[in-house]
Amino acid sequence: MDGALIELDGVEKVFDVRRRTGFLRRERRRVRAVDGISFTVARGEMVGYIGPNGAGKSTTIKMLTGILTPSGGRLRVAGIDPSRDRIRLAHRIGVVFGQRTTLWWDLPLIDSYRLAHRMYRIPDARYRENLDRCVELLELGALLDVPVRQLSLGQRMRGDIAAALLHDPEVLYLDEPTIGLDVVSRTRVRGFLRELNAERGTTVLLTTHDLQDIEQLCSRVMVIDHGRLMYDGPPAGLHEAGESERVLVVDLEREFPPVEVAAPARVVRVAGPRQWLAFPASQSAAPLVARIAAAYPLVDLSVREPDIEAVIARMYAGQSPGGAGVVPGARGSQAAVGE
Ligand SMILES: Nc1ncnc2c1ncn2[C@@H]1O[C@H](COP(=O)(O)OP(=O)(O)OP(=O)(O)O)[C@@H](O)[C@H]1O
């Protein structure tokens, strides 16, 4: 890592929204989608950017690509002001929006790549090399001649990731890259991103609703809510800051009273032979499982991860000023202000 590649200093984005409130009446509201965010991302970092629906994630990414102009603050990507120099920046960044495709719907996959080759004026040898590598690692070989509209969601997503990387971007923004993917596709996409980051040192900023994406890929995560940065630190600290819990579900041979386990683990639900035990997400499930298996006839078990909304809700509840990674003054922000 040599210096900051992404720099935000007090960045804001305010939208003016007109809403019909009656037959002839309209109300103007100002929505503060991003409310004074500051952070830097160093070259080679792989950072998660998470938050509940409407938190301001996509708005931040759109400002980082130059699609939206900030209402205030200072923003630089690779030393470039994105909204002023969008074309020059486009050669340095790659963008994947999980819910939309940049590929040509009716054309075979390879045609979108040929187009990128020309559009970005990628040297022939470099294009060939990058394409071969993406085709191999993302297993796209059999799909190159298939029209994009015939691809499954997972295949299309892999196709989109390759398209974003052909011009060797230094930064890759990924907006929900694993949304709607099955387990196999998700694992493949995560494996590829890990390799890309390790081998090429590509800086990755990833928004997702899947906490496992963050835990498996990122050494740093930022949480945004109501347009403000709530947390910036390691993923493990996220659980500590929010004291979130995982749930161990055990199936016993028959009905039992609530199983006896040591605090802070506790039984939160019993239904016939099945019992649900909550325990801190920062702790391993292994000792708990061992204890139950030693004392009860255990038939089956599974562990449920907390979702992002639950982690953030607990973070609000348990937020202590100056706690590890919790951004001071983050609480009490307002998403919208009236005029
Ligand atoms: N073009 C726009 N005009 C008006 N309001 C907008 C616009 N884009 C976003 N917003 C509002 O700004 C806020 C932040 O939206 P944003 O899409 O950045 O959230 P998000 O964190 O990406 O949410 P999600 O996880 O649902 O994609 C929301 O209140 C949203 O309604």
The ligand as an SDF file (V2000), in Angstrom:
LIG
                    3D

 31 33  0  0  0  0  0  0  0  0999 V2000
  -31.8720   10.3600   -7.4020 N   0  0  0  0  0  0  0  0  0  0  0  0
  -32.4050   10.4660   -6.1820 C   0  0  0  0  0  0  0  0  0  0  0  0
  -33.3560   11.3950   -5.9160 N   0  0  0  0  0  0  0  0  0  0  0  0
  -33.8860   11.5330   -4.6940 C   0  0  0  0  0  0  0  0  0  0  0  0
  -33.5400   10.7780   -3.6220 N   0  0  0  0  0  0  0  0  0  0  0  0
  -32.6040    9.8300   -3.8240 C   0  0  0  0  0  0  0  0  0  0  0  0
  -31.9940    9.6230   -5.1070 C   0  0  0  0  0  0  0  0  0  0  0  0
  -31.1040    8.6090   -4.9840 N   0  0  0  0  0  0  0  0  0  0  0  0
  -31.1610    8.1940   -3.6970 C   0  0  0  0  0  0  0  0  0  0  0  0
  -32.0460    8.9160   -2.9990 N   0  0  0  0  0  0  0  0  0  0  0  0
  -32.3710    8.7930   -1.5690 C   0  0  0  0  0  0  0  0  0  0  0  0
  -31.1670    8.8850   -0.8530 O   0  0  0  0  0  0  0  0  0  0  0  0
  -31.1170    7.9640    0.2200 C   0  0  0  0  0  0  0  0  0  0  0  0
  -29.9250    7.0260    0.0680 C   0  0  0  0  0  0  0  0  0  0  0  0
  -30.1360    6.1840   -1.0720 O   0  0  0  0  0  0  0  0  0  0  0  0
  -29.0390    5.1170   -1.5830 P   0  0  0  0  0  0  0  0  0  0  0  0
  -29.5770    4.5240   -2.8380 O   0  0  0  0  0  0  0  0  0  0  0  0
  -27.7090    5.7570   -1.6330 O   0  0  0  0  0  0  0  0  0  0  0  0
  -29.0630    4.0570   -0.4060 O   0  0  0  0  0  0  0  0  0  0  0  0
  -28.3910    2.6040   -0.3350 P   0  0  0  0  0  0  0  0  0  0  0  0
  -27.6640    2.5730    0.9450 O   0  0  0  0  0  0  0  0  0  0  0  0
  -27.6170    2.3370   -1.5720 O   0  0  0  0  0  0  0  0  0  0  0  0
  -29.6820    1.6790   -0.2530 O   0  0  0  0  0  0  0  0  0  0  0  0
  -29.9410    0.1930   -0.8520 P   0  0  0  0  0  0  0  0  0  0  0  0
  -29.2230   -0.7480    0.0360 O   0  0  0  0  0  0  0  0  0  0  0  0
  -31.4270    0.0850   -0.7310 O   0  0  0  0  0  0  0  0  0  0  0  0
  -29.4560    0.1930   -2.2700 O   0  0  0  0  0  0  0  0  0  0  0  0
  -32.4670    7.2620    0.2050 C   0  0  0  0  0  0  0  0  0  0  0  0
  -33.3150    7.9560    1.1070 O   0  0  0  0  0  0  0  0  0  0  0  0
  -32.9430    7.4410   -1.2140 C   0  0  0  0  0  0  0  0  0  0  0  0
  -34.3540    7.4420   -1.2820 O   0  0  0  0  0  0  0  0  0  0  0  0
  1  2  1  0
  2  3  1  0
  2  7  2  0
  3  4  2  0
  4  5  1  0
  5  6  2  0
  6  7  1  0
  6 10  1  0
  7  8  1  0
  8  9  2  0
  9 10  1  0
 10 11  1  0
 11 12  1  0
 11 30  1  0
 12 13  1  0
 13 14  1  0
 13 28  1  0
 14 15  1  0
 15 16  1  0
 16 17  2  0
 16 18  1  0
 16 19  1  0
 19 20  1  0
 20 21  2  0
 20 22  1  0
 20 23  1  0
 23 24  1  0
 24 25  2  0
 24 26  1  0
 24 27  1  0
 28 29  1  0
 28 30  1  0
 30 31  1  0
M  END
$$$$
